[in-house]
Amino acid sequence: MERLLHYVWQHRLYDSIVLQTTDGQRLEVIDPGLHNEDAGPDYLGAQLKIDGITWAGNVEIHTKSSDWVAHGHDQDPAYENVILHVVEQANQQVTTQSGKPIPQVELRIPDHVSANYQALLHEEHFPPCYRAVASLPRLIVRQWLDALSIERLEQKMQRINRIADQTGGDWETVCFRTMARAFGFGINGEAMEEWSSLVPLSAAGKHRDQLLQIEALFLGQAGLLDDTQALPDDHYYQSLLREYQFLSHKFGLRPMPREHWKLLRLRPYNFPQVRLSQLANLYCRGQVNLSRLLEIKDIKDARQLLSTEATPYWQTHFASSTVSGRQRKSLGQASLDSLIINAVVPLLFAYGRHRKRDSYLQKALSLLAGLGAEENKYTRIWREAGLPVHTAADSQALIQLRTKYCHGHDCLKCRFGYEYLKATGIYRSEDFLREQ
């Protein structure tokens, strides 16, 4: 329960009226301090008033006082400036390395906070706070969703920045790889990113005016051209094989393993052959291009820039030489919006931060706020819990909430969890079962 003790201290969920040290001195918390994520005391820069005297320093928190000695803090000079030891149970006196006694306070976790925390930890229904979500103040919901949306963008920005570092700041390559990952549409995102790192863009640029060669290069480097499956009279597929053989010899290329692609239960229009053909078409038209992306003014512009379809061969084929009925394998609006959310917006945001250009940051946020919410299992579940989901910024926020907070029951870092914990109405699982 030490994590909960930290939480109660940091958010002042205790009864401040009766706070006193173990030796009976009146304790007033002016500032609990900043939580320290590194080595050393738990909270830095705290301000306290003990028996009318103001103190400034650090605070350490343990379940029992004896943990102070067990963890070696009595021999560590880094704990010399600790002005208060917060514990659930004071079972011994503690001192610093110099022998200075440390004031201690037994902090009682309120019963309703403890009960609510246990309810969150043991709730099997997702989200665990579903009984309280619908009644949360709209302002609190809005502020937390806005923060989560930015947090998710920053997480995507970190991946983009890693690519920029790997490529020596080549932002055209960064743009290509980010767009390629988004063309994996989730299930093949990792494979598409791996593939994009094996495509020599300097070589591809020399053949950009030849769609057949670019398609051969893209499919060949993906390990998706198989001469054992080519029918003798399938002239286009035979041409792809010949072109890739020529290009791979010319540039010394090695394809990625075909096994890295996830093909099981994929819908035919999401086959990597189709997606790579669509991307080749886009690339040859010069639209996988950072400068073009930076010129986008609004959602209509973004959709128009990304609009593409598979080449004529893949309009009637799904994989290898397998013939399908003719279908127009172009990107629908949902797919275009997915590319905007997962490629255009993060690229604008990351490049804006890199170049310190607020206009790009604002454009990224405007695009995200202007798109309708994604329809997926996360948004459906949160809607059922009573949470409004209107825009792509909202749905991205809820994906972040699910994957980074709810998935690991990290409710103590969630604003919804905070509101749930401090509520005096106790949300017990058994109460819910009785209601059924």
C-alpha positions as CSV (number, residue, x, y, z in Angstrom):
1,M,0.0,0.0,0.0
2,E,3.0,2.3,-0.1
3,R,2.0,3.6,-3.6
4,L,-1.4,4.6,-2.2
5,L,0.4,6.3,0.8
6,H,2.4,8.3,-1.7
7,Y,-0.8,9.2,-3.5
8,V,-2.6,10.3,-0.4
9,W,0.4,12.5,0.6
10,Q,0.8,14.0,-2.8
11,H,-2.9,14.8,-3.3
12,R,-3.6,15.7,0.4
13,L,-6.4,13.1,0.7
14,Y,-5.8,13.0,4.5
15,D,-7.5,14.8,7.3
16,S,-5.2,17.8,7.7
17,I,-6.9,19.0,10.8
18,V,-5.5,16.2,13.0
19,L,-2.0,16.0,11.6
20,Q,0.7,15.8,14.2
21,T,4.1,14.1,14.5
22,T,4.6,11.0,16.5
23,D,6.0,13.1,19.4
24,G,2.9,15.2,19.5
25,Q,3.9,18.3,17.6
26,R,1.3,20.0,15.4
27,L,2.0,19.5,11.7
28,E,0.9,21.7,8.8
29,V,1.7,20.8,5.2
30,I,2.3,24.0,3.2
31,D,3.7,22.2,0.1
32,P,4.0,18.4,-0.1
33,G,7.0,18.8,-2.5
34,L,7.6,17.5,-6.0
35,H,7.7,13.7,-6.6
36,N,11.2,12.5,-7.3
37,E,11.4,9.9,-10.1
38,D,15.2,9.4,-9.6
39,A,17.3,8.2,-6.7
40,G,17.1,10.0,-3.4
41,P,14.1,11.2,-1.2
42,D,10.6,10.6,-2.5
43,Y,9.5,14.3,-2.5
44,L,11.8,17.3,-3.0
45,G,11.3,20.9,-2.0
46,A,8.6,20.3,0.6
47,Q,7.5,23.1,3.0
48,L,6.1,22.2,6.4
49,K,5.3,23.9,9.6
50,I,6.1,21.8,12.7
51,D,5.1,23.2,16.0
52,G,4.8,26.7,14.5
53,I,8.3,26.6,12.9
54,T,8.5,26.5,9.1
55,W,10.9,24.0,7.5
56,A,11.9,23.5,3.9
57,G,13.5,20.2,2.6
58,N,12.7,16.7,1.5
59,V,10.2,14.1,2.5
60,E,10.5,10.3,2.5
61,I,7.6,7.8,2.6
62,H,7.6,4.2,3.8
63,T,5.0,1.7,5.0
64,K,7.0,1.2,8.3
65,S,9.6,3.4,10.0
66,S,12.0,0.4,10.1
67,D,12.1,0.6,6.3
68,W,14.3,3.7,6.7
69,V,17.1,1.6,8.2
70,A,16.3,-1.5,6.0
71,H,16.8,0.7,2.9
72,G,20.1,2.2,4.3
73,H,18.9,5.8,4.4
74,D,20.5,6.2,7.9
75,Q,23.9,5.8,6.2
76,D,23.1,7.8,3.0
77,P,24.1,11.5,2.9
78,A,21.5,12.1,0.2
79,Y,18.9,11.8,3.0
80,E,20.5,14.4,5.3
81,N,18.0,17.1,4.3
82,V,14.9,15.0,5.0
83,I,12.6,17.0,7.2
84,L,9.8,14.5,7.6
85,H,9.3,10.7,7.5
86,V,5.8,9.8,6.4
87,V,4.7,6.3,7.4
88,E,1.7,4.2,7.9
89,Q,3.1,2.6,11.0
90,A,5.8,4.2,13.2
91,N,7.6,1.3,14.8
92,Q,11.0,3.0,15.6
93,Q,12.8,6.3,15.7
94,V,15.0,7.2,12.7
95,T,18.0,9.4,12.2
96,T,20.1,10.8,9.4
97,Q,23.8,9.8,8.8
98,S,24.9,12.6,11.1
99,G,22.6,11.3,13.9
100,K,19.9,14.0,13.5
101,P,16.5,12.7,14.5
102,I,13.8,12.9,11.8
103,P,10.3,13.9,12.7
104,Q,7.7,11.3,11.7
105,V,4.0,11.3,11.0
106,E,1.7,8.4,10.9
107,L,-0.5,9.1,7.9
108,R,-3.9,7.4,8.0
109,I,-5.3,6.5,4.6
110,P,-9.0,7.4,4.8
111,D,-11.3,4.3,4.7
112,H,-13.2,5.4,1.6
113,V,-9.9,6.0,-0.3
114,S,-8.6,2.6,0.6
115,A,-11.9,0.9,-0.3
116,N,-12.2,2.7,-3.6
117,Y,-8.6,1.8,-4.5
118,Q,-9.2,-1.9,-3.8
119,A,-12.4,-1.7,-5.9
120,L,-10.4,-0.3,-8.8
121,L,-7.7,-2.9,-8.5
122,H,-10.1,-5.8,-8.4
123,E,-12.7,-4.6,-10.9
124,E,-12.9,-7.1,-13.8
125,H,-15.1,-4.8,-16.0
126,F,-13.3,-2.3,-18.2
127,P,-12.9,0.5,-17.5
128,P,-12.6,-0.1,-13.8
129,C,-14.0,3.3,-13.0
130,Y,-17.0,2.9,-15.2
131,R,-19.5,3.5,-12.3
132,A,-18.1,7.0,-11.8
133,V,-17.2,8.2,-15.3
134,A,-20.6,9.4,-16.4
135,S,-21.0,11.6,-13.3
136,L,-17.6,13.3,-13.6
137,P,-17.7,17.1,-14.1
138,R,-17.4,17.9,-17.9
139,L,-14.5,20.3,-17.2
140,I,-12.5,17.6,-15.6
141,V,-13.2,15.2,-18.4
142,R,-12.3,17.8,-21.0
143,Q,-9.0,18.8,-19.3
144,W,-7.9,15.1,-18.9
145,L,-8.8,14.2,-22.5
146,D,-6.9,17.2,-23.8
147,A,-3.9,16.2,-21.8
148,L,-4.0,12.6,-22.9
149,S,-4.3,13.6,-26.5
150,I,-1.1,15.7,-26.3
151,E,0.6,12.9,-24.4
152,R,-0.2,10.4,-27.2
153,L,1.1,12.9,-29.8
154,E,4.3,13.3,-27.8
155,Q,4.6,9.5,-27.6
156,K,4.4,9.3,-31.4
157,M,6.8,12.2,-31.7
158,Q,9.4,10.2,-29.7
159,R,9.2,7.4,-32.3
160,I,9.6,10.0,-35.1
161,N,12.5,11.7,-33.4
162,R,14.3,8.3,-33.1
163,I,14.0,7.9,-36.8
164,A,15.3,11.4,-37.3
165,D,18.3,10.6,-35.1
166,Q,18.9,7.3,-37.0
167,T,18.9,9.1,-40.3
168,G,21.0,12.1,-39.3
169,G,18.1,14.4,-39.5
170,D,16.8,13.4,-42.9
171,W,13.2,14.5,-42.6
172,E,12.2,13.2,-46.0
173,T,13.2,9.7,-44.9
174,V,11.4,10.3,-41.6
175,C,8.3,11.3,-43.6
176,F,8.4,8.2,-45.7
177,R,8.9,5.8,-42.8
178,T,6.2,7.4,-40.8
179,M,3.8,7.2,-43.7
180,A,4.7,3.6,-44.4
181,R,4.0,2.6,-40.8
182,A,0.6,4.3,-41.0
183,F,-0.1,2.3,-44.2
184,G,0.1,-0.9,-42.1
185,F,-3.2,0.2,-40.6
186,G,-2.3,-1.2,-37.2
187,I,-1.9,-5.0,-37.8
188,N,1.1,-4.6,-40.2
189,G,2.4,-1.3,-38.8
190,E,5.6,-2.8,-37.4
191,A,6.3,-4.8,-40.6
192,M,5.7,-1.7,-42.8
193,E,8.2,0.3,-40.7
194,E,10.8,-2.5,-41.0
195,W,10.2,-2.6,-44.8
196,S,10.5,1.2,-45.1
197,S,14.0,1.0,-43.5
198,L,15.1,-1.4,-46.3
199,V,13.9,0.8,-49.2
200,P,16.9,2.9,-50.5
201,L,15.1,6.2,-51.2
202,S,18.1,7.6,-53.0
203,A,17.9,4.7,-55.4
204,A,14.1,4.8,-55.6
205,G,14.2,8.5,-56.4
206,K,16.1,7.7,-59.6
207,H,13.2,5.6,-60.8
208,R,10.3,7.6,-59.5
209,D,8.9,8.3,-63.0
210,Q,8.5,4.5,-63.6
211,L,5.6,3.2,-61.5
212,L,6.4,-0.4,-62.5
213,Q,9.9,-0.2,-61.2
214,I,8.8,1.5,-58.0
215,E,6.1,-1.1,-57.4
216,A,8.7,-3.9,-58.1
217,L,11.1,-2.3,-55.7
218,F,8.5,-1.9,-53.0
219,L,7.1,-5.4,-53.3
220,G,10.4,-7.0,-53.8
221,Q,12.0,-5.4,-50.7
222,A,8.9,-6.6,-48.8
223,G,9.7,-10.2,-49.8
224,L,6.3,-10.4,-51.5
225,L,7.5,-11.3,-55.0
226,D,7.6,-15.1,-55.4
227,D,8.8,-16.5,-58.7
228,T,7.4,-20.0,-57.7
229,Q,3.9,-18.6,-57.7
230,A,4.1,-16.7,-61.0
231,L,2.0,-18.0,-63.8
232,P,3.8,-18.1,-67.2
233,D,1.1,-16.0,-68.8
234,D,0.9,-13.5,-66.0
235,H,2.9,-10.9,-67.9
236,Y,2.7,-8.1,-65.3
237,Y,3.8,-10.2,-62.4
238,Q,6.6,-11.6,-64.6
239,S,7.6,-8.0,-65.3
240,L,7.6,-7.2,-61.6
241,L,10.0,-10.1,-61.0
242,R,12.4,-9.0,-63.8
243,E,12.4,-5.4,-62.6
244,Y,13.1,-6.3,-59.0
245,Q,15.9,-8.7,-60.1
246,F,17.5,-5.9,-62.1
247,L,17.1,-3.3,-59.2
248,S,18.3,-5.7,-56.5
249,H,21.4,-6.5,-58.5
250,K,22.0,-2.8,-59.4
251,F,21.7,-1.6,-55.8
252,G,22.8,-4.7,-53.9
253,L,19.4,-5.1,-52.1
254,R,18.2,-7.9,-49.8
255,P,14.5,-8.2,-49.1
256,M,12.9,-8.6,-45.7
257,P,11.6,-12.0,-44.7
258,R,8.0,-12.6,-46.0
259,E,7.2,-14.2,-42.6
260,H,7.3,-10.8,-40.9
261,W,4.0,-9.9,-42.5
262,K,0.8,-10.7,-40.7
263,L,-1.5,-12.3,-43.2
264,L,-3.8,-14.4,-41.1
265,R,-7.5,-13.3,-41.2
266,L,-6.6,-10.1,-43.1
267,R,-9.3,-8.7,-45.3
268,P,-8.2,-8.9,-48.9
269,Y,-8.1,-5.1,-49.5
270,N,-5.7,-4.9,-46.5
271,F,-3.2,-7.3,-47.9
272,P,0.3,-5.8,-47.9
273,Q,0.6,-6.2,-51.7
274,V,-2.4,-3.9,-52.1
275,R,-1.2,-1.4,-49.5
276,L,2.3,-1.3,-51.1
277,S,0.8,-0.7,-54.5
278,Q,-1.3,2.2,-53.2
279,L,1.8,3.6,-51.5
280,A,3.9,3.2,-54.7
281,N,1.2,5.1,-56.6
282,L,1.3,7.9,-54.0
283,Y,5.2,7.9,-54.0
284,C,5.4,8.2,-57.8
285,R,3.1,11.2,-57.8
286,G,5.4,12.9,-55.3
287,Q,2.9,13.0,-52.5
288,V,4.9,11.2,-49.8
289,N,6.8,14.3,-49.4
290,L,7.4,16.5,-46.3
291,S,7.2,19.8,-48.1
292,R,3.8,18.9,-49.6
293,L,2.6,17.7,-46.2
294,L,3.6,21.0,-44.6
295,E,1.5,22.9,-47.2
296,I,-1.7,21.2,-46.1
297,K,-4.3,23.8,-45.0
298,D,-7.2,21.7,-43.7
299,I,-8.7,18.2,-43.7
300,K,-9.9,18.5,-47.3
301,D,-6.3,19.2,-48.4
302,A,-5.0,16.3,-46.4
303,R,-7.5,13.8,-47.8
304,Q,-6.8,15.0,-51.3
305,L,-3.0,14.7,-50.9
306,L,-3.3,11.2,-49.6
307,S,-5.9,9.9,-52.0
308,T,-4.6,6.9,-53.9
309,E,-5.5,3.5,-55.3
310,A,-3.8,0.3,-56.2
311,T,-2.3,0.0,-59.7
312,P,-4.5,-1.7,-62.4
313,Y,-2.9,-5.2,-61.8
314,W,-3.8,-5.1,-58.1
315,Q,-7.3,-4.0,-58.8
316,T,-7.9,-7.6,-60.0
317,H,-5.4,-9.4,-57.7
318,F,-4.9,-9.7,-54.0
319,A,-1.7,-11.8,-53.6
320,S,0.8,-13.2,-56.0
321,S,-1.0,-14.3,-59.2
322,T,-4.3,-14.9,-57.4
323,V,-7.0,-13.4,-59.5
324,S,-9.9,-11.6,-57.8
325,G,-13.0,-9.9,-59.1
326,R,-12.3,-6.4,-60.1
327,Q,-12.6,-4.0,-57.2
328,R,-11.7,-0.4,-56.9
329,K,-8.9,-0.7,-54.2
330,S,-8.7,2.9,-53.3
331,L,-8.5,4.5,-49.9
332,G,-11.9,5.3,-48.4
333,Q,-12.5,8.2,-46.1
334,A,-11.9,6.1,-42.9
335,S,-8.5,5.0,-44.2
336,L,-7.6,8.5,-45.3
337,D,-8.5,9.9,-41.8
338,S,-6.5,7.1,-40.2
339,L,-3.4,8.2,-42.2
340,I,-4.0,11.8,-41.2
341,I,-4.3,10.8,-37.5
342,N,-1.3,8.4,-37.5
343,A,1.1,10.0,-40.0
344,V,0.2,13.6,-41.0
345,V,-0.6,14.9,-37.5
346,P,2.4,13.4,-35.7
347,L,4.7,14.5,-38.5
348,L,3.5,18.1,-38.3
349,F,3.7,18.0,-34.5
350,A,7.2,16.5,-34.4
351,Y,8.5,18.8,-37.2
352,G,6.9,21.8,-35.5
353,R,8.7,21.0,-32.3
354,H,11.9,20.4,-34.1
355,R,11.8,23.7,-36.0
356,K,10.1,25.6,-33.2
357,R,7.2,26.5,-35.5
358,D,4.0,27.0,-33.6
359,S,2.0,27.1,-36.9
360,Y,2.8,23.5,-37.6
361,L,1.8,22.5,-34.0
362,Q,-1.5,24.4,-34.3
363,K,-2.2,22.8,-37.7
364,A,-1.6,19.4,-36.2
365,L,-4.0,20.0,-33.3
366,S,-6.6,21.6,-35.6
367,L,-6.6,18.6,-37.9
368,L,-7.0,16.2,-35.0
369,A,-9.8,18.2,-33.5
370,G,-11.6,18.6,-36.8
371,L,-11.8,14.9,-37.6
372,G,-14.6,12.7,-36.3
373,A,-13.8,10.2,-33.6
374,E,-12.4,6.8,-34.6
375,E,-14.8,3.9,-34.3
376,N,-13.1,1.1,-32.4
377,K,-13.5,-1.1,-29.4
378,Y,-12.0,1.6,-27.1
379,T,-14.4,4.4,-28.1
380,R,-17.4,2.0,-28.0
381,I,-16.5,0.9,-24.4
382,W,-16.1,4.5,-23.2
383,R,-19.3,5.6,-24.8
384,E,-21.1,2.8,-23.0
385,A,-19.6,4.0,-19.8
386,G,-21.2,7.4,-20.4
387,L,-18.2,9.3,-21.7
388,P,-18.8,11.5,-24.8
389,V,-16.4,10.9,-27.7
390,H,-16.7,13.5,-30.5
391,T,-13.4,14.0,-32.3
392,A,-10.2,12.2,-33.3
393,A,-8.5,14.0,-30.5
394,D,-10.9,12.4,-28.0
395,S,-10.5,8.9,-29.5
396,Q,-6.7,9.2,-29.5
397,A,-6.9,10.3,-25.9
398,L,-9.0,7.3,-24.9
399,I,-6.6,5.0,-26.7
400,Q,-3.8,6.5,-24.7
401,L,-5.8,6.1,-21.5
402,R,-6.5,2.4,-22.2
403,T,-3.0,1.4,-23.2
404,K,-0.9,3.5,-20.8
405,Y,-3.1,3.7,-17.7
406,C,-6.0,1.2,-17.6
407,H,-4.1,-1.7,-19.1
408,G,-1.7,-1.8,-16.1
409,H,-4.3,-0.6,-13.5
410,D,-2.2,2.5,-13.1
411,C,-5.2,4.4,-11.7
412,L,-3.1,6.5,-9.3
413,K,-1.7,8.4,-12.3
414,C,-5.1,8.9,-13.9
415,R,-7.3,12.0,-13.3
416,F,-10.4,9.8,-13.5
417,G,-8.8,7.5,-10.9
418,Y,-8.2,10.5,-8.7
419,E,-11.8,11.6,-8.8
420,Y,-12.9,8.0,-8.2
421,L,-10.5,7.6,-5.2
422,K,-11.5,10.8,-3.4
423,A,-15.2,10.2,-3.8
424,T,-16.9,9.5,-0.4
425,G,-19.4,7.2,-2.0
426,I,-17.5,3.9,-2.0
427,Y,-17.7,1.9,-5.3
428,R,-17.5,-1.7,-4.2
429,S,-17.7,-4.6,-6.7
430,E,-19.9,-6.5,-4.3
431,D,-22.3,-3.6,-4.2
432,F,-22.6,-3.7,-8.0
433,L,-23.2,-7.5,-8.0
434,R,-26.0,-7.0,-5.4
435,E,-27.6,-4.3,-7.7
436,Q,-27.8,-6.9,-10.4
